[in-house]
Amino acid sequence: MKDLICIKVFNSRLEAEMEQNYLKVHEIDSIISSDDAGRAYSFSLSGGVKLFVRAEDAQRAVEILESYYDSPITDIE
């Protein structure tokens, strides 16, 4: 996947994986990136756990997650 955009930052990998799965149900591919020592820790050592989607899917992904939580996402980088 190229031209990726971070749409949300989480405190734990579990939270990110839950939202990644929700996007997958809606046929949006995503990637999780975190400094968690190769999953040795359930939390990120620095910078949080980031959820990335393709640039062309970003708006739709944000809308899907916002409708699920009924609140705006403000973490887009």
N, CA, C and O atoms as a GROMACS GRO file, in nm:
protein
  308
    1MET      N    1   0.085  -0.118   0.000
    1MET     CA    2   0.000   0.000   0.000
    1MET      C    3   0.089   0.124   0.000
    1MET      O    4   0.180   0.137   0.081
    2LYS      N    5   0.060   0.215  -0.093
    2LYS     CA    6   0.136   0.339  -0.094
    2LYS      C    7   0.042   0.456  -0.080
    2LYS      O    8  -0.080   0.439  -0.087
    3ASP      N    9   0.097   0.575  -0.061
    3ASP     CA   10   0.018   0.695  -0.037
    3ASP      C   11  -0.075   0.674   0.082
    3ASP      O   12  -0.197   0.686   0.070
    4LEU      N   13  -0.016   0.643   0.196
    4LEU     CA   14  -0.094   0.615   0.316
    4LEU      C   15  -0.114   0.740   0.399
    4LEU      O   16  -0.029   0.830   0.402
    5ILE      N   17  -0.228   0.745   0.467
    5ILE     CA   18  -0.260   0.856   0.556
    5ILE      C   19  -0.298   0.798   0.692
    5ILE      O   20  -0.376   0.703   0.700
    6CYS      N   21  -0.243   0.854   0.798
    6CYS     CA   22  -0.279   0.813   0.932
    6CYS      C   23  -0.413   0.879   0.965
    6CYS      O   24  -0.425   1.001   0.965
    7ILE      N   25  -0.514   0.795   0.994
    7ILE     CA   26  -0.646   0.851   1.024
    7ILE      C   27  -0.678   0.855   1.172
    7ILE      O   28  -0.770   0.925   1.215
    8LYS      N   29  -0.601   0.780   1.252
    8LYS     CA   30  -0.628   0.781   1.395
    8LYS      C   31  -0.509   0.726   1.472
    8LYS      O   32  -0.437   0.639   1.422
    9VAL      N   33  -0.488   0.778   1.593
    9VAL     CA   34  -0.382   0.732   1.681
    9VAL      C   35  -0.447   0.678   1.809
    9VAL      O   36  -0.535   0.741   1.867
   10PHE      N   37  -0.401   0.560   1.852
   10PHE     CA   38  -0.459   0.492   1.968
   10PHE      C   39  -0.356   0.477   2.079
   10PHE      O   40  -0.236   0.491   2.057
   11ASN      N   41  -0.405   0.448   2.197
   11ASN     CA   42  -0.316   0.421   2.310
   11ASN      C   43  -0.272   0.275   2.314
   11ASN      O   44  -0.168   0.244   2.373
   12SER      N   45  -0.349   0.185   2.253
   12SER     CA   46  -0.312   0.044   2.256
   12SER      C   47  -0.334  -0.021   2.120
   12SER      O   48  -0.415   0.026   2.040
   13ARG      N   49  -0.262  -0.127   2.096
   13ARG     CA   50  -0.275  -0.201   1.970
   13ARG      C   51  -0.413  -0.267   1.960
   13ARG      O   52  -0.469  -0.276   1.850
   14LEU      N   53  -0.467  -0.312   2.071
   14LEU     CA   54  -0.598  -0.375   2.070
   14LEU      C   55  -0.705  -0.280   2.016
   14LEU      O   56  -0.787  -0.320   1.934
   15GLU      N   57  -0.704  -0.156   2.061
   15GLU     CA   58  -0.800  -0.057   2.011
   15GLU      C   59  -0.786  -0.039   1.860
   15GLU      O   60  -0.885  -0.035   1.788
   16ALA      N   61  -0.662  -0.028   1.815
   16ALA     CA   62  -0.636  -0.010   1.672
   16ALA      C   63  -0.683  -0.132   1.592
   16ALA      O   64  -0.740  -0.116   1.484
   17GLU      N   65  -0.658  -0.251   1.643
   17GLU     CA   66  -0.700  -0.372   1.572
   17GLU      C   67  -0.852  -0.384   1.564
   17GLU      O   68  -0.905  -0.433   1.465
   18MET      N   69  -0.922  -0.338   1.667
   18MET     CA   70  -1.068  -0.342   1.664
   18MET      C   71  -1.121  -0.252   1.552
   18MET      O   72  -1.211  -0.292   1.477
   19GLU      N   73  -1.066  -0.132   1.540
   19GLU     CA   74  -1.111  -0.042   1.434
   19GLU      C   75  -1.064  -0.089   1.297
   19GLU      O   76  -1.134  -0.070   1.197
   20GLN      N   77  -0.946  -0.150   1.291
   20GLN     CA   78  -0.898  -0.206   1.166
   20GLN      C   79  -0.995  -0.313   1.117
   20GLN      O   80  -1.028  -0.318   0.998
   21ASN      N   81  -1.041  -0.399   1.207
   21ASN     CA   82  -1.138  -0.502   1.170
   21ASN      C   83  -1.270  -0.442   1.124
   21ASN      O   84  -1.333  -0.493   1.031
   22TYR      N   85  -1.312  -0.334   1.188
   22TYR     CA   86  -1.437  -0.268   1.147
   22TYR      C   87  -1.424  -0.213   1.005
   22TYR      O   88  -1.516  -0.223   0.925
   23LEU      N   89  -1.308  -0.155   0.974
   23LEU     CA   90  -1.285  -0.105   0.838
   23LEU      C   91  -1.281  -0.220   0.739
   23LEU      O   92  -1.330  -0.208   0.627
   24LYS      N   93  -1.223  -0.331   0.779
   24LYS     CA   94  -1.215  -0.448   0.690
   24LYS      C   95  -1.355  -0.498   0.652
   24LYS      O   96  -1.378  -0.538   0.538
   25VAL      N   97  -1.446  -0.496   0.747
   25VAL     CA   98  -1.585  -0.534   0.720
   25VAL      C   99  -1.644  -0.446   0.610
   25VAL      O  100  -1.727  -0.491   0.531
   26HIS      N  101  -1.600  -0.321   0.607
   26HIS     CA  102  -1.646  -0.225   0.506
   26HIS      C  103  -1.554  -0.221   0.384
   26HIS      O  104  -1.558  -0.128   0.304
   27GLU      N  105  -1.470  -0.324   0.371
   27GLU     CA  106  -1.382  -0.343   0.256
   27GLU      C  107  -1.280  -0.230   0.238
   27GLU      O  108  -1.251  -0.189   0.125
   28ILE      N  109  -1.228  -0.181   0.349
   28ILE     CA  110  -1.120  -0.082   0.346
   28ILE      C  111  -0.997  -0.146   0.409
   28ILE      O  112  -0.999  -0.185   0.525
   29ASP      N  113  -0.889  -0.156   0.331
   29ASP     CA  114  -0.764  -0.210   0.381
   29ASP      C  115  -0.693  -0.106   0.466
   29ASP      O  116  -0.702   0.014   0.439
   30SER      N  117  -0.623  -0.152   0.568
   30SER     CA  118  -0.551  -0.061   0.654
   30SER      C  119  -0.427  -0.130   0.710
   30SER      O  120  -0.413  -0.252   0.702
   31ILE      N  121  -0.339  -0.049   0.765
   31ILE     CA  122  -0.215  -0.098   0.826
   31ILE      C  123  -0.201  -0.032   0.962
   31ILE      O  124  -0.232   0.086   0.979
   32ILE      N  125  -0.154  -0.110   1.058
   32ILE     CA  126  -0.127  -0.058   1.192
   32ILE      C  127   0.024  -0.045   1.208
   32ILE      O  128   0.099  -0.134   1.170
   33SER      N  129   0.066   0.067   1.263
   33SER     CA  130   0.208   0.090   1.288
   33SER      C  131   0.225   0.134   1.433
   33SER      O  132   0.159   0.226   1.480
   34SER      N  133   0.317   0.066   1.502
   34SER     CA  134   0.346   0.108   1.640
   34SER      C  135   0.484   0.060   1.681
   34SER      O  136   0.537  -0.037   1.626
   35ASP      N  137   0.539   0.129   1.776
   35ASP     CA  138   0.666   0.090   1.836
   35ASP      C  139   0.633   0.011   1.962
   35ASP      O  140   0.635   0.066   2.072
   36ASP      N  141   0.602  -0.118   1.944
   36ASP     CA  142   0.563  -0.202   2.058
   36ASP      C  143   0.659  -0.320   2.076
   36ASP      O  144   0.622  -0.425   2.128
   37ALA      N  145   0.782  -0.301   2.033
   37ALA     CA  146   0.888  -0.402   2.048
   37ALA      C  147   0.844  -0.536   1.989
   37ALA      O  148   0.855  -0.641   2.054
   38GLY      N  149   0.796  -0.530   1.866
   38GLY     CA  150   0.754  -0.653   1.798
   38GLY      C  151   0.639  -0.723   1.868
   38GLY      O  152   0.637  -0.846   1.876
   39ARG      N  153   0.545  -0.646   1.918
   39ARG     CA  154   0.427  -0.694   1.991
   39ARG      C  155   0.460  -0.754   2.128
   39ARG      O  156   0.378  -0.825   2.186
   40ALA      N  157   0.579  -0.726   2.179
   40ALA     CA  158   0.614  -0.773   2.312
   40ALA      C  159   0.533  -0.700   2.419
   40ALA      O  160   0.512  -0.751   2.529
   41TYR      N  161   0.488  -0.579   2.384
   41TYR     CA  162   0.406  -0.500   2.475
   41TYR      C  163   0.271  -0.476   2.410
   41TYR      O  164   0.261  -0.472   2.287
   42SER      N  165   0.167  -0.460   2.490
   42SER     CA  166   0.034  -0.433   2.437
   42SER      C  167   0.013  -0.284   2.415
   42SER      O  168  -0.094  -0.242   2.370
   43PHE      N  169   0.112  -0.204   2.445
   43PHE     CA  170   0.105  -0.059   2.429
   43PHE      C  171   0.225  -0.012   2.348
   43PHE      O  172   0.324  -0.083   2.335
   44SER      N  173   0.214   0.108   2.295
   44SER     CA  174   0.323   0.164   2.216
   44SER      C  175   0.426   0.227   2.308
   44SER      O  176   0.392   0.290   2.409
   45LEU      N  177   0.551   0.211   2.273
   45LEU     CA  178   0.658   0.270   2.352
   45LEU      C  179   0.676   0.418   2.322
   45LEU      O  180   0.728   0.493   2.405
   46SER      N  181   0.634   0.461   2.203
   46SER     CA  182   0.644   0.602   2.168
   46SER      C  183   0.549   0.636   2.054
   46SER      O  184   0.539   0.560   1.958
   47GLY      N  185   0.481   0.747   2.063
   47GLY     CA  186   0.401   0.797   1.952
   47GLY      C  187   0.264   0.736   1.932
   47GLY      O  188   0.194   0.776   1.840
   48GLY      N  189   0.225   0.641   2.012
   48GLY     CA  190   0.094   0.579   1.996
   48GLY      C  191   0.090   0.476   1.885
   48GLY      O  192   0.189   0.454   1.814
   49VAL      N  193  -0.025   0.413   1.870
   49VAL     CA  194  -0.046   0.311   1.768
   49VAL      C  195  -0.126   0.377   1.656
   49VAL      O  196  -0.236   0.427   1.680
   50LYS      N  197  -0.072   0.378   1.536
   50LYS     CA  198  -0.132   0.453   1.425
   50LYS      C  199  -0.203   0.360   1.327
   50LYS      O  200  -0.154   0.252   1.294
   51LEU      N  201  -0.319   0.406   1.281
   51LEU     CA  202  -0.398   0.333   1.182
   51LEU      C  203  -0.390   0.409   1.051
   51LEU      O  204  -0.433   0.525   1.042
   52PHE      N  205  -0.336   0.344   0.948
   52PHE     CA  206  -0.318   0.404   0.816
   52PHE      C  207  -0.412   0.341   0.714
   52PHE      O  208  -0.439   0.221   0.719
   53VAL      N  209  -0.461   0.422   0.622
   53VAL     CA  210  -0.540   0.375   0.508
   53VAL      C  211  -0.485   0.443   0.383
   53VAL      O  212  -0.411   0.541   0.391
   54ARG      N  213  -0.524   0.391   0.266
   54ARG     CA  214  -0.486   0.457   0.141
   54ARG      C  215  -0.546   0.597   0.137
   54ARG      O  216  -0.653   0.621   0.191
   55ALA      N  217  -0.475   0.688   0.073
   55ALA     CA  218  -0.523   0.826   0.063
   55ALA      C  219  -0.662   0.833   0.003
   55ALA      O  220  -0.745   0.912   0.048
   56GLU      N  221  -0.687   0.751  -0.099
   56GLU     CA  222  -0.818   0.756  -0.165
   56GLU      C  223  -0.930   0.697  -0.078
   56GLU      O  224  -1.047   0.720  -0.106
   57ASP      N  225  -0.895   0.621   0.027
   57ASP     CA  226  -0.995   0.564   0.118
   57ASP      C  227  -1.012   0.643   0.247
   57ASP      O  228  -1.101   0.614   0.327
   58ALA      N  229  -0.928   0.743   0.268
   58ALA     CA  230  -0.924   0.813   0.397
   58ALA      C  231  -1.057   0.875   0.436
   58ALA      O  232  -1.105   0.854   0.547
   59GLN      N  233  -1.118   0.951   0.346
   59GLN     CA  234  -1.243   1.019   0.380
   59GLN      C  235  -1.352   0.918   0.415
   59GLN      O  236  -1.423   0.936   0.514
   60ARG      N  237  -1.366   0.815   0.335
   60ARG     CA  238  -1.468   0.712   0.361
   60ARG      C  239  -1.440   0.640   0.493
   60ARG      O  240  -1.533   0.612   0.569
   61ALA      N  241  -1.314   0.609   0.519
   61ALA     CA  242  -1.277   0.540   0.643
   61ALA      C  243  -1.312   0.625   0.764
   61ALA      O  244  -1.367   0.575   0.862
   62VAL      N  245  -1.282   0.753   0.758
   62VAL     CA  246  -1.314   0.844   0.868
   62VAL      C  247  -1.465   0.850   0.888
   62VAL      O  248  -1.513   0.845   1.002
   63GLU      N  249  -1.540   0.860   0.780
   63GLU     CA  250  -1.686   0.866   0.790
   63GLU      C  251  -1.741   0.738   0.853
   63GLU      O  252  -1.833   0.744   0.935
   64ILE      N  253  -1.688   0.624   0.815
   64ILE     CA  254  -1.734   0.496   0.871
   64ILE      C  255  -1.707   0.491   1.021
   64ILE      O  256  -1.794   0.453   1.099
   65LEU      N  257  -1.586   0.528   1.061
   65LEU     CA  258  -1.552   0.524   1.203
   65LEU      C  259  -1.630   0.629   1.282
   65LEU      O  260  -1.672   0.602   1.395
   66GLU      N  261  -1.649   0.747   1.225
   66GLU     CA  262  -1.728   0.849   1.294
   66GLU      C  263  -1.872   0.805   1.313
   66GLU      O  264  -1.931   0.830   1.418
   67SER      N  265  -1.931   0.739   1.212
   67SER     CA  266  -2.069   0.694   1.225
   67SER      C  267  -2.080   0.583   1.329
   67SER      O  268  -2.181   0.572   1.398
   68TYR      N  269  -1.977   0.501   1.341
   68TYR     CA  270  -1.977   0.394   1.440
   68TYR      C  271  -1.974   0.452   1.582
   68TYR      O  272  -2.046   0.406   1.670
   69TYR      N  273  -1.890   0.553   1.601
   69TYR     CA  274  -1.876   0.614   1.733
   69TYR      C  275  -1.964   0.736   1.754
   69TYR      O  276  -1.975   0.787   1.865
   70ASP      N  277  -2.026   0.783   1.647
   70ASP     CA  278  -2.112   0.901   1.652
   70ASP      C  279  -2.037   1.021   1.708
   70ASP      O  280  -2.092   1.101   1.784
   71SER      N  281  -1.909   1.034   1.668
   71SER     CA  282  -1.829   1.148   1.709
   71SER      C  283  -1.718   1.171   1.606
   71SER      O  284  -1.672   1.077   1.541
   72PRO      N  285  -1.674   1.296   1.591
   72PRO     CA  286  -1.572   1.326   1.491
   72PRO      C  287  -1.435   1.271   1.529
   72PRO      O  288  -1.401   1.260   1.647
   73ILE      N  289  -1.356   1.238   1.428
   73ILE     CA  290  -1.218   1.195   1.446
   73ILE      C  291  -1.129   1.316   1.418
   73ILE      O  292  -1.144   1.382   1.316
   74THR      N  293  -1.039   1.343   1.509
   74THR     CA  294  -0.954   1.461   1.494
   74THR      C  295  -0.806   1.427   1.483
   74THR      O  296  -0.722   1.516   1.490
   75ASP      N  297  -0.773   1.298   1.466
   75ASP     CA  298  -0.633   1.255   1.465
   75ASP      C  299  -0.570   1.250   1.327
   75ASP      O  300  -0.454   1.210   1.316
   76ILE      N  301  -0.640   1.289   1.222
   76ILE     CA  302  -0.585   1.277   1.087
   76ILE      C  303  -0.459   1.358   1.073
   76ILE      O  304  -0.455   1.476   1.110
   77GLU      N  305  -0.353   1.294   1.019
   77GLU     CA  306  -0.225   1.364   1.000
   77GLU      C  307  -0.202   1.392   0.854
   77GLU      O  308  -0.100   1.449   0.817
   0.00000   0.00000   0.00000
